Amino acid sequence: METPCVNICEIDRATGQCRGCKRTVPEIARWSKMTSEERRRIMLDLPSRAPGAPAPSER
């Protein structure tokens, strides 16, 4: 199963995202139950969650 996990598992309280993979706690909890399409959609969105990433309208 494809996963963005990089084994840096720490939730940022300000963003609610994992500092390593940028997924939210609910996304991490449901990951193994999601369809491949759901996981792919999230993985495509993860780069935009990084600090300094361009807003969707700027990509």
C-alpha positions in Angstrom: 0.0 0.0 0.0 1.4 3.4 -1.0 2.0 5.8 1.9 3.6 9.2 2.3 4.9 8.3 5.8 8.5 9.2 6.3 8.7 8.0 9.9 8.7 11.5 11.4 5.5 11.2 13.3 4.8 14.3 15.2 1.6 16.3 15.0 1.9 20.1 14.7 -0.7 21.6 17.0 -1.0 24.8 14.9 -1.8 23.0 11.6 -3.1 19.6 12.9 -0.8 17.9 10.4 2.0 15.4 10.8 5.3 17.3 10.5 6.7 14.4 8.4 4.0 13.5 5.9 1.6 16.5 6.3 -1.4 14.2 6.7 -4.0 15.1 9.4 -4.8 12.7 12.3 -8.1 11.6 10.7 -6.3 10.9 7.4 -3.7 8.8 9.1 -6.3 6.9 11.1 -8.4 6.1 8.0 -5.5 5.5 5.6 -5.7 1.7 5.5 -9.4 1.8 5.0 -9.4 4.4 2.1 -9.6 3.5 -1.5 -6.6 3.8 -3.7 -8.3 6.8 -5.3 -8.8 8.6 -2.0 -5.2 8.0 -1.0 -3.9 9.2 -4.3 -6.0 12.4 -4.0 -4.5 13.1 -0.6 -1.0 12.4 -1.8 -1.4 14.8 -4.7 -2.5 17.5 -2.2 0.3 17.0 0.3 2.9 19.1 -1.4 0.6 22.1 -1.1 0.4 21.7 2.7 4.2 22.3 3.2 5.2 25.7 4.6 5.8 28.2 1.8 4.0 26.1 -0.8 2.1 28.1 -3.3 -1.6 28.5 -2.8 -3.7 26.4 -5.2 -4.4 29.5 -7.3 -0.7 30.1 -7.7 0.3 26.7 -9.0 
